Amino acid sequence: MIDLGGKAILIMATHGFEESELTGPRELLSRAGATVKIAAPSMDPIQARVHDEPTIKVDPDMTIDEVDIDDFDALILPGGVINPDSLRRDEKAVALVRRFDAAGKVVAAICHGPWMLVEADVLRGRRATSWPSIRTDMRNAGAELVDEAACVDGRMVTSRQPEDVPAFCDAISRLLCGDEKSR
């Protein structure tokens, strides 16, 4: 993987995130040298799931209210059905996605995570992918849907499922290092 020393990545999540879609990027991108922080609605531990089964709890590093986007190069939105469905009803979480996108920072969402992109209205005219059950929502939000492990459109990365985490992280890494050939 590319050296990400000096890069800072924020993962935004709440209860019900798909475990590997948070822990996988956190581990892979940290191992590549990035500083990875987790933001949640509160400082209470957030509950992971694997499919429908609760698994580990993860401690956030900060609340969504405390995030300063100037401190980060990228935002990652893990999936799980419950996580993005809860966050898309949180105006501050949705506004944070919009701010990262408007600032031209890398915004990456996997599986059901693109629901946040739908809610933030940042998909119009962009190529994207997701878990199959939310593709109609994405199409209705103006996305051109593709079926790829990691779809890159500008500074946005989307992926379909937990098995895509390595390709997802590789695409994020390439964008963070200025490799636009990751399209």
Z-matrix of the N, CA and C atoms (Angstrom, degrees):
N
C 1 1.457
C 2 1.527 1 109.36
N 3 1.291 2 116.11 1 155.31
C 4 1.457 3 124.63 2 179.62
C 5 1.529 4 110.21 3 -65.42
N 6 1.343 5 117.10 4 147.68
C 7 1.458 6 121.54 5 176.73
C 8 1.527 7 109.39 6 -72.98
N 9 1.321 8 115.93 7 119.67
C 10 1.459 9 121.83 8 -178.78
C 11 1.526 10 112.37 9 -107.26
N 12 1.331 11 116.57 10 19.97
C 13 1.458 12 119.83 11 177.59
C 14 1.520 13 110.43 12 -53.94
N 15 1.327 14 116.70 13 134.06
C 16 1.456 15 121.48 14 -179.73
C 17 1.518 16 114.42 15 87.50
N 18 1.328 17 118.13 16 -5.86
C 19 1.469 18 121.51 17 178.89
C 20 1.533 19 109.31 18 -95.14
N 21 1.327 20 115.98 19 143.83
C 22 1.460 21 121.90 20 178.90
C 23 1.519 22 109.16 21 -122.81
N 24 1.319 23 115.45 22 131.04
C 25 1.462 24 122.43 23 -175.09
C 26 1.519 25 109.20 24 -125.38
N 27 1.324 26 115.65 25 134.78
C 28 1.454 27 122.02 26 176.92
C 29 1.520 28 109.01 27 -107.57
N 30 1.321 29 116.26 28 131.58
C 31 1.466 30 121.97 29 171.39
C 32 1.521 31 106.23 30 -109.12
N 33 1.335 32 116.59 31 122.82
C 34 1.462 33 120.37 32 178.43
C 35 1.520 34 108.49 33 -105.07
N 36 1.338 35 115.92 34 127.06
C 37 1.463 36 120.20 35 -177.74
C 38 1.523 37 110.14 36 -155.58
N 39 1.324 38 113.81 37 166.33
C 40 1.458 39 121.78 38 172.03
C 41 1.525 40 107.43 39 -143.95
N 42 1.327 41 116.74 40 -170.71
C 43 1.462 42 120.29 41 -178.67
C 44 1.525 43 111.26 42 -52.75
N 45 1.328 44 115.83 43 142.74
C 46 1.451 45 121.19 44 174.95
C 47 1.510 46 114.94 45 91.02
N 48 1.356 47 118.01 46 10.84
C 49 1.460 48 118.86 47 176.62
C 50 1.525 49 109.88 48 -70.53
N 51 1.329 50 116.11 49 149.25
C 52 1.464 51 121.45 50 176.13
C 53 1.525 52 107.28 51 -73.37
N 54 1.309 53 116.66 52 119.12
C 55 1.473 54 122.27 53 -170.78
C 56 1.523 55 113.90 54 -47.91
N 57 1.310 56 117.52 55 -53.83
C 58 1.471 57 120.23 56 -174.24
C 59 1.528 58 112.83 57 -68.85
N 60 1.332 59 117.48 58 -19.11
C 61 1.464 60 120.14 59 -179.05
C 62 1.525 61 112.16 60 -83.05
N 63 1.325 62 117.08 61 -10.03
C 64 1.463 63 122.34 62 170.86
C 65 1.526 64 109.67 63 -106.09
N 66 1.327 65 116.41 64 -51.37
C 67 1.469 66 118.98 65 -175.73
C 68 1.525 67 112.32 66 -69.12
N 69 1.335 68 117.89 67 -33.16
C 70 1.469 69 120.59 68 179.05
C 71 1.516 70 111.72 69 -63.71
N 72 1.347 71 118.89 70 -56.84
C 73 1.463 72 119.53 71 176.93
C 74 1.534 73 113.00 72 -59.73
N 75 1.332 74 116.90 73 -40.12
C 76 1.474 75 118.74 74 179.49
C 77 1.522 76 110.55 75 -58.92
N 78 1.326 77 116.69 76 -45.59
C 79 1.461 78 120.94 77 -178.53
C 80 1.531 79 111.89 78 -69.37
N 81 1.326 80 117.05 79 -50.68
C 82 1.467 81 120.45 80 -176.15
C 83 1.531 82 112.40 81 -64.05
N 84 1.320 83 116.79 82 -44.08
C 85 1.460 84 119.88 83 -177.31
C 86 1.532 85 111.59 84 -74.59
N 87 1.327 86 117.22 85 -33.37
C 88 1.468 87 120.44 86 174.11
C 89 1.519 88 110.18 87 -65.61
N 90 1.315 89 116.38 88 -43.14
C 91 1.466 90 120.88 89 179.38
C 92 1.531 91 111.04 90 -60.92
N 93 1.331 92 116.67 91 -28.95
C 94 1.467 93 121.22 92 178.69
C 95 1.535 94 111.92 93 -82.74
N 96 1.340 95 116.95 94 -1.37
C 97 1.458 96 120.61 95 174.68
C 98 1.514 97 116.24 96 109.34
N 99 1.329 98 118.16 97 -4.98
C 100 1.467 99 120.75 98 -179.87
C 101 1.524 100 110.84 99 -75.88
N 102 1.310 101 115.45 100 152.10
C 103 1.461 102 121.81 101 168.76
C 104 1.518 103 106.00 102 -90.02
N 105 1.324 104 117.21 103 123.62
C 106 1.465 105 121.56 104 -177.09
C 107 1.522 106 109.05 105 -119.34
N 108 1.328 107 116.17 106 124.62
C 109 1.465 108 122.96 107 179.80
C 110 1.525 109 108.87 108 -119.68
N 111 1.338 110 115.09 109 153.66
C 112 1.460 111 121.56 110 179.05
C 113 1.517 112 109.08 111 -115.91
N 114 1.330 113 115.97 112 129.31
C 115 1.463 114 122.27 113 175.19
C 116 1.523 115 108.96 114 -113.91
N 117 1.323 116 115.52 115 138.99
C 118 1.463 117 122.64 116 179.17
C 119 1.527 118 108.42 117 -138.74
N 120 1.327 119 117.45 118 168.83
C 121 1.461 120 119.32 119 179.53
C 122 1.533 121 114.07 120 -59.62
N 123 1.331 122 117.17 121 -30.79
C 124 1.463 123 121.22 122 177.18
C 125 1.526 124 108.29 123 -140.25
N 126 1.319 125 116.59 124 176.37
C 127 1.465 126 120.32 125 179.75
C 128 1.523 127 112.47 126 -86.44
N 129 1.322 128 118.00 127 2.35
C 130 1.463 129 120.93 128 176.42
C 131 1.521 130 109.46 129 -67.56
N 132 1.352 131 117.79 130 144.93
C 133 1.465 132 119.97 131 176.59
C 134 1.532 133 110.76 132 -55.51
N 135 1.336 134 115.67 133 143.15
C 136 1.463 135 120.60 134 179.25
C 137 1.526 136 110.04 135 -105.40
N 138 1.314 137 115.19 136 141.01
C 139 1.464 138 123.74 137 -173.18
C 140 1.523 139 111.76 138 -89.15
N 141 1.323 140 115.54 139 123.28
C 142 1.465 141 121.36 140 174.99
C 143 1.525 142 110.21 141 -85.08
N 144 1.314 143 114.09 142 164.13
C 145 1.461 144 121.52 143 173.91
C 146 1.527 145 108.56 144 -139.44
N 147 1.301 146 114.70 145 153.59
C 148 1.460 147 121.45 146 164.89
C 149 1.513 148 103.46 147 -118.92
N 150 1.326 149 114.01 148 108.72
C 151 1.467 150 122.07 149 -169.97
C 152 1.527 151 107.61 150 59.79
N 153 1.307 152 119.28 151 -114.54
C 154 1.466 153 120.63 152 -177.98
C 155 1.524 154 113.56 153 -101.85
N 156 1.321 155 117.43 154 -2.82
C 157 1.462 156 120.61 155 -174.76
C 158 1.527 157 112.39 156 -95.21
N 159 1.343 158 118.26 157 127.25
C 160 1.466 159 120.70 158 175.39
C 161 1.536 160 110.30 159 -62.96
N 162 1.335 161 115.52 160 142.27
C 163 1.470 162 120.00 161 179.23
C 164 1.531 163 108.81 162 -128.86
N 165 1.303 164 118.10 163 -115.32
C 166 1.455 165 122.84 164 -175.34
C 167 1.520 166 111.83 165 -80.41
N 168 1.334 167 115.45 166 166.16
C 169 1.463 168 121.69 167 169.53
C 170 1.522 169 107.23 168 -114.46
N 171 1.326 170 115.54 169 144.90
C 172 1.467 171 121.72 170 -178.50
C 173 1.526 172 108.26 171 -122.36
N 174 1.327 173 115.55 172 136.23
C 175 1.463 174 120.84 173 177.24
C 176 1.521 175 110.08 174 -86.14
N 177 1.331 176 117.56 175 126.22
C 178 1.464 177 119.50 176 174.80
C 179 1.526 178 110.55 177 -70.15
N 180 1.325 179 115.52 178 156.10
C 181 1.458 180 121.55 179 175.55
C 182 1.521 181 111.12 180 -91.13
N 183 1.338 182 116.50 181 -22.19
C 184 1.461 183 121.74 182 -177.45
C 185 1.514 184 109.01 183 -162.32
N 186 1.323 185 115.28 184 167.47
C 187 1.459 186 119.42 185 173.82
C 188 1.529 187 108.54 186 -91.54
N 189 1.305 188 115.52 187 162.51
C 190 1.465 189 121.17 188 177.43
C 191 1.523 190 109.69 189 -58.10
N 192 1.335 191 117.42 190 -38.25
C 193 1.469 192 122.19 191 178.96
C 194 1.526 193 112.67 192 -60.22
N 195 1.319 194 117.07 193 -29.37
C 196 1.471 195 121.58 194 -175.16
C 197 1.530 196 113.58 195 -86.19
N 198 1.326 197 118.02 196 -8.07
C 199 1.462 198 120.80 197 -175.22
C 200 1.528 199 110.94 198 -70.04
N 201 1.325 200 114.57 199 130.06
C 202 1.467 201 122.02 200 170.41
C 203 1.524 202 105.40 201 -111.72
N 204 1.334 203 117.53 202 111.43
C 205 1.470 204 119.10 203 -174.40
C 206 1.522 205 112.15 204 -62.14
N 207 1.314 206 118.28 205 -21.57
C 208 1.467 207 120.60 206 177.81
C 209 1.523 208 112.00 207 -65.21
N 210 1.334 209 116.98 208 -17.20
C 211 1.466 210 121.48 209 179.61
C 212 1.524 211 112.80 210 -85.38
N 213 1.347 212 117.70 211 -5.22
C 214 1.464 213 120.82 212 -172.71
C 215 1.520 214 112.21 213 -130.38
N 216 1.330 215 114.68 214 149.24
C 217 1.460 216 122.77 215 176.98
C 218 1.520 217 112.23 216 -97.69
N 219 1.337 218 116.88 217 -19.61
C 220 1.466 219 120.21 218 -175.12
C 221 1.522 220 110.28 219 -153.27
N 222 1.335 221 114.32 220 155.72
C 223 1.457 222 123.51 221 174.77
C 224 1.517 223 107.86 222 -124.35
N 225 1.333 224 116.20 223 130.52
C 226 1.468 225 121.67 224 176.45
C 227 1.523 226 108.67 225 -115.11
N 228 1.334 227 115.11 226 134.69
C 229 1.456 228 123.07 227 179.62
C 230 1.529 229 108.92 228 -118.74
N 231 1.342 230 117.95 229 99.26
C 232 1.464 231 119.72 230 178.00
C 233 1.526 232 110.87 231 -71.86
N 234 1.315 233 114.34 232 163.20
C 235 1.453 234 119.81 233 179.98
C 236 1.507 235 112.83 234 -94.98
N 237 1.336 236 114.63 235 -137.86
C 238 1.440 237 122.17 236 -163.65
C 239 1.518 238 103.88 237 92.01
N 240 1.282 239 119.34 238 143.18
C 241 1.461 240 120.95 239 -176.38
C 242 1.532 241 110.87 240 -68.43
N 243 1.317 242 117.64 241 -44.82
C 244 1.461 243 122.09 242 -172.87
C 245 1.524 244 111.92 243 -68.99
N 246 1.322 245 117.54 244 -43.78
C 247 1.465 246 123.32 245 -174.81
C 248 1.533 247 112.82 246 -55.14
N 249 1.338 248 120.09 247 -62.93
C 250 1.463 249 118.04 248 -178.11
C 251 1.527 250 113.18 249 -69.80
N 252 1.337 251 117.43 250 -27.18
C 253 1.450 252 118.99 251 178.00
C 254 1.530 253 110.17 252 -65.72
N 255 1.334 254 117.38 253 -35.84
C 256 1.468 255 121.05 254 175.99
C 257 1.519 256 111.06 255 -73.28
N 258 1.329 257 116.94 256 -47.09
C 259 1.465 258 120.60 257 -175.95
C 260 1.527 259 112.78 258 -65.35
N 261 1.320 260 118.11 259 -31.88
C 262 1.467 261 118.58 260 -177.76
C 263 1.520 262 112.50 261 -71.41
N 264 1.337 263 116.94 262 -9.95
C 265 1.464 264 121.82 263 174.27
C 266 1.528 265 111.37 264 -95.38
N 267 1.333 266 116.44 265 0.16
C 268 1.463 267 122.96 266 -179.95
C 269 1.533 268 107.82 267 -101.13
N 270 1.331 269 116.90 268 107.29
C 271 1.466 270 121.38 269 -174.85
C 272 1.525 271 112.12 270 -57.03
N 273 1.328 272 117.72 271 -36.00
C 274 1.467 273 120.72 272 -179.23
C 275 1.525 274 110.94 273 -68.88
N 276 1.319 275 116.77 274 -37.74
C 277 1.467 276 120.50 275 178.41
C 278 1.528 277 110.30 276 -66.71
N 279 1.315 278 117.01 277 -43.72
C 280 1.463 279 121.31 278 179.39
C 281 1.528 280 110.15 279 -64.91
N 282 1.322 281 116.92 280 -41.70
C 283 1.470 282 121.06 281 178.43
C 284 1.532 283 110.65 282 -62.91
N 285 1.326 284 116.97 283 -35.44
C 286 1.464 285 120.33 284 179.10
C 287 1.535 286 110.56 285 -64.00
N 288 1.321 287 117.02 286 -41.40
C 289 1.470 288 120.78 287 177.22
C 290 1.533 289 109.03 288 -60.76
N 291 1.313 290 116.76 289 -47.10
C 292 1.471 291 120.61 290 179.31
C 293 1.525 292 111.49 291 -58.76
N 294 1.335 293 116.93 292 -42.15
C 295 1.468 294 120.45 293 -178.32
C 296 1.529 295 111.32 294 -66.18
N 297 1.321 296 118.07 295 -42.72
C 298 1.472 297 120.69 296 177.26
C 299 1.523 298 110.01 297 -60.47
N 300 1.334 299 116.11 298 -45.15
C 301 1.455 300 120.02 299 -178.96
C 302 1.528 301 111.02 300 -65.08
N 303 1.316 302 117.90 301 -46.58
C 304 1.471 303 121.94 302 -178.99
C 305 1.525 304 111.77 303 -62.94
N 306 1.333 305 117.16 304 -29.16
C 307 1.463 306 121.63 305 179.88
C 308 1.529 307 112.19 306 -81.29
N 309 1.340 308 117.80 307 -3.66
C 310 1.456 309 121.26 308 179.17
C 311 1.516 310 113.42 309 76.15
N 312 1.322 311 116.30 310 21.56
C 313 1.464 312 120.20 311 178.06
C 314 1.525 313 109.42 312 -86.04
N 315 1.315 314 116.77 313 161.71
C 316 1.458 315 120.91 314 177.35
C 317 1.531 316 108.39 315 -67.72
N 318 1.329 317 115.52 316 129.07
C 319 1.461 318 122.83 317 174.97
C 320 1.521 319 105.92 318 -122.81
N 321 1.340 320 116.09 319 122.14
C 322 1.460 321 120.89 320 -175.02
C 323 1.523 322 109.95 321 -128.83
N 324 1.335 323 116.46 322 133.48
C 325 1.461 324 121.49 323 -178.88
C 326 1.522 325 109.38 324 -137.93
N 327 1.329 326 115.59 325 138.49
C 328 1.452 327 120.70 326 -177.47
C 329 1.530 328 111.18 327 -125.95
N 330 1.316 329 115.49 328 145.01
C 331 1.459 330 124.81 329 173.73
C 332 1.530 331 111.25 330 64.65
N 333 1.335 332 119.16 331 -109.62
C 334 1.468 333 122.97 332 175.68
C 335 1.534 334 111.15 333 -87.92
N 336 1.332 335 118.14 334 -7.09
C 337 1.458 336 122.63 335 179.68
C 338 1.521 337 113.94 336 -54.63
N 339 1.345 338 119.39 337 -34.75
C 340 1.465 339 119.35 338 178.23
C 341 1.526 340 115.06 339 -60.40
N 342 1.326 341 118.58 340 -11.61
C 343 1.465 342 119.66 341 172.35
C 344 1.525 343 109.60 342 -56.39
N 345 1.328 344 116.89 343 -33.44
C 346 1.470 345 120.56 344 177.77
C 347 1.531 346 110.43 345 -66.88
N 348 1.319 347 117.53 346 -34.29
C 349 1.458 348 121.51 347 177.95
C 350 1.517 349 110.57 348 -69.75
N 351 1.339 350 116.05 349 -36.35
C 352 1.463 351 121.16 350 175.28
C 353 1.528 352 109.02 351 -61.69
N 354 1.331 353 115.46 352 -51.02
C 355 1.469 354 120.10 353 -176.35
C 356 1.523 355 111.93 354 -63.79
N 357 1.325 356 116.85 355 -35.28
C 358 1.470 357 121.23 356 179.76
C 359 1.527 358 111.89 357 -79.58
N 360 1.314 359 117.46 358 -6.68
C 361 1.465 360 123.68 359 179.44
C 362 1.532 361 111.62 360 56.85
N 363 1.345 362 115.23 361 51.33
C 364 1.470 363 120.16 362 179.43
C 365 1.529 364 112.20 363 -118.01
N 366 1.330 365 117.78 364 13.09
C 367 1.465 366 121.20 365 -177.63
C 368 1.523 367 114.41 366 -98.67
N 369 1.309 368 117.97 367 -16.54
C 370 1.460 369 121.82 368 -173.97
C 371 1.529 370 111.13 369 -52.72
N 372 1.356 371 115.70 370 121.39
C 373 1.457 372 121.32 371 177.67
C 374 1.518 373 115.22 372 79.12
N 375 1.312 374 117.59 373 6.97
C 376 1.467 375 120.53 374 -179.30
C 377 1.522 376 111.26 375 -108.33
N 378 1.311 377 114.39 376 150.28
C 379 1.478 378 120.94 377 171.97
C 380 1.522 379 107.49 378 -80.62
N 381 1.340 380 117.10 379 139.56
C 382 1.461 381 120.56 380 -178.97
C 383 1.520 382 110.08 381 -159.80
N 384 1.332 383 114.97 382 166.04
C 385 1.453 384 122.01 383 175.22
C 386 1.518 385 109.04 384 -139.68
N 387 1.330 386 116.33 385 170.65
C 388 1.466 387 121.30 386 -178.53
C 389 1.524 388 109.37 387 -170.82
N 390 1.325 389 114.05 388 -175.75
C 391 1.462 390 120.90 389 169.05
C 392 1.531 391 107.15 390 -63.25
N 393 1.338 392 119.06 391 140.33
C 394 1.468 393 121.38 392 -174.32
C 395 1.531 394 115.62 393 -52.85
N 396 1.319 395 118.72 394 -35.72
C 397 1.466 396 119.65 395 -172.96
C 398 1.525 397 114.58 396 -70.55
N 399 1.339 398 118.92 397 -13.27
C 400 1.472 399 118.97 398 179.14
C 401 1.533 400 111.97 399 -109.47
N 402 1.314 401 117.17 400 6.28
C 403 1.468 402 119.89 401 -177.56
C 404 1.524 403 113.08 402 -64.50
N 405 1.325 404 118.40 403 -33.44
C 406 1.462 405 119.55 404 176.96
C 407 1.526 406 109.84 405 -63.60
N 408 1.335 407 117.33 406 -41.60
C 409 1.466 408 120.83 407 177.05
C 410 1.526 409 110.59 408 -60.33
N 411 1.320 410 116.19 409 -40.90
C 412 1.468 411 120.48 410 -179.55
C 413 1.530 412 110.89 411 -67.42
N 414 1.323 413 116.26 412 -43.62
C 415 1.467 414 120.45 413 177.85
C 416 1.529 415 109.91 414 -60.80
N 417 1.337 416 116.40 415 -43.34
C 418 1.464 417 120.54 416 178.78
C 419 1.528 418 111.88 417 -65.01
N 420 1.325 419 117.04 418 -24.09
C 421 1.471 420 121.76 419 177.73
C 422 1.530 421 111.46 420 -86.61
N 423 1.338 422 116.50 421 2.07
C 424 1.459 423 120.15 422 174.58
C 425 1.509 424 116.52 423 98.48
N 426 1.326 425 117.89 424 9.29
C 427 1.465 426 120.41 425 179.70
C 428 1.527 427 111.12 426 -81.16
N 429 1.329 428 115.00 427 148.11
C 430 1.463 429 121.70 428 169.14
C 431 1.516 430 105.35 429 -93.53
N 432 1.318 431 117.55 430 114.01
C 433 1.463 432 121.38 431 -173.31
C 434 1.517 433 112.69 432 -83.97
N 435 1.333 434 114.64 433 139.49
C 436 1.462 435 122.66 434 175.15
C 437 1.519 436 107.78 435 -131.87
N 438 1.307 437 116.52 436 164.82
C 439 1.467 438 121.22 437 177.48
C 440 1.522 439 107.74 438 -118.39
N 441 1.322 440 115.76 439 86.00
C 442 1.463 441 122.79 440 -177.81
C 443 1.515 442 108.83 441 -134.90
N 444 1.327 443 116.74 442 151.39
C 445 1.465 444 121.11 443 178.51
C 446 1.523 445 111.40 444 -61.81
N 447 1.320 446 116.51 445 -37.24
C 448 1.467 447 121.20 446 177.10
C 449 1.517 448 107.82 447 -146.02
N 450 1.306 449 115.82 448 109.61
C 451 1.459 450 122.29 449 179.30
C 452 1.522 451 108.05 450 -97.05
N 453 1.331 452 116.82 451 125.62
C 454 1.457 453 121.88 452 178.43
C 455 1.523 454 108.36 453 -114.10
N 456 1.329 455 115.58 454 127.42
C 457 1.459 456 121.61 455 174.45
C 458 1.524 457 106.52 456 -135.52
N 459 1.308 458 116.37 457 107.50
C 460 1.462 459 120.26 458 -174.90
C 461 1.511 460 109.92 459 63.19
N 462 1.326 461 116.79 460 -120.98
C 463 1.470 462 122.11 461 -179.44
C 464 1.525 463 111.33 462 -102.29
N 465 1.349 464 117.46 463 15.18
C 466 1.461 465 121.88 464 -179.45
C 467 1.525 466 110.41 465 -108.51
N 468 1.332 467 114.90 466 136.50
C 469 1.465 468 121.81 467 176.59
C 470 1.523 469 107.69 468 -123.99
N 471 1.321 470 116.50 469 131.48
C 472 1.462 471 120.53 470 174.18
C 473 1.522 472 108.35 471 -130.30
N 474 1.332 473 115.28 472 149.06
C 475 1.464 474 121.98 473 178.27
C 476 1.521 475 109.47 474 -138.96
N 477 1.345 476 115.27 475 165.50
C 478 1.457 477 121.38 476 -169.18
C 479 1.521 478 116.03 477 -91.26
N 480 1.356 479 117.80 478 -36.48
C 481 1.465 480 119.52 479 -164.80
C 482 1.525 481 110.55 480 -164.26
N 483 1.351 482 117.44 481 169.68
C 484 1.458 483 120.31 482 -179.24
C 485 1.537 484 114.31 483 -54.86
N 486 1.313 485 117.52 484 -35.24
C 487 1.468 486 120.23 485 -179.26
C 488 1.530 487 112.33 486 -65.04
N 489 1.328 488 117.17 487 -16.30
C 490 1.462 489 121.73 488 -179.91
C 491 1.529 490 113.34 489 -87.52
N 492 1.330 491 118.31 490 -1.41
C 493 1.469 492 120.78 491 -175.78
C 494 1.532 493 112.71 492 -51.62
N 495 1.341 494 121.35 493 -45.26
C 496 1.473 495 118.71 494 179.52
C 497 1.540 496 112.94 495 -60.50
N 498 1.328 497 117.91 496 -44.06
C 499 1.468 498 121.00 497 178.74
C 500 1.524 499 110.52 498 -66.78
N 501 1.312 500 117.35 499 -38.52
C 502 1.464 501 124.27 500 177.67
C 503 1.536 502 109.43 501 -58.68
N 504 1.316 503 116.56 502 -49.82
C 505 1.468 504 121.30 503 -178.97
C 506 1.527 505 111.36 504 -66.96
N 507 1.315 506 117.14 505 -37.31
C 508 1.469 507 120.31 506 177.75
C 509 1.529 508 110.45 507 -62.82
N 510 1.327 509 117.05 508 -43.35
C 511 1.470 510 120.57 509 179.62
C 512 1.531 511 110.78 510 -65.18
N 513 1.324 512 117.25 511 -41.82
C 514 1.470 513 121.08 512 176.92
C 515 1.521 514 109.73 513 -60.17
N 516 1.325 515 116.73 514 -46.84
C 517 1.473 516 121.70 515 -179.17
C 518 1.517 517 111.58 516 -59.27
N 519 1.313 518 116.48 517 -45.18
C 520 1.467 519 120.20 518 -179.52
C 521 1.531 520 111.63 519 -62.31
N 522 1.332 521 116.31 520 -42.29
C 523 1.469 522 118.97 521 178.19
C 524 1.523 523 111.59 522 -64.86
N 525 1.314 524 116.24 523 -40.49
C 526 1.463 525 119.70 524 -179.23
C 527 1.523 526 111.79 525 -64.61
N 528 1.323 527 116.45 526 -25.67
C 529 1.466 528 120.55 527 179.77
C 530 1.511 529 112.21 528 -99.77
N 531 1.333 530 116.88 529 10.71
C 532 1.468 531 120.35 530 174.13
C 533 1.505 532 115.18 531 82.24
N 534 1.338 533 118.36 532 14.55
C 535 1.463 534 120.97 533 179.35
C 536 1.514 535 109.44 534 -88.40
N 537 1.312 536 117.27 535 92.94
C 538 1.468 537 121.84 536 -179.53
C 539 1.526 538 111.44 537 -74.44
N 540 1.342 539 118.00 538 -6.59
C 541 1.472 540 120.65 539 179.52
C 542 1.517 541 111.91 540 -74.64
N 543 1.341 542 117.54 541 -1.35
C 544 1.459 543 120.20 542 -179.56
C 545 1.527 544 111.98 543 -74.17
N 546 1.326 545 117.36 544 -1.06
C 547 1.470 546 121.51 545 178.66
C 548 1.509 547 110.62 546 -61.56
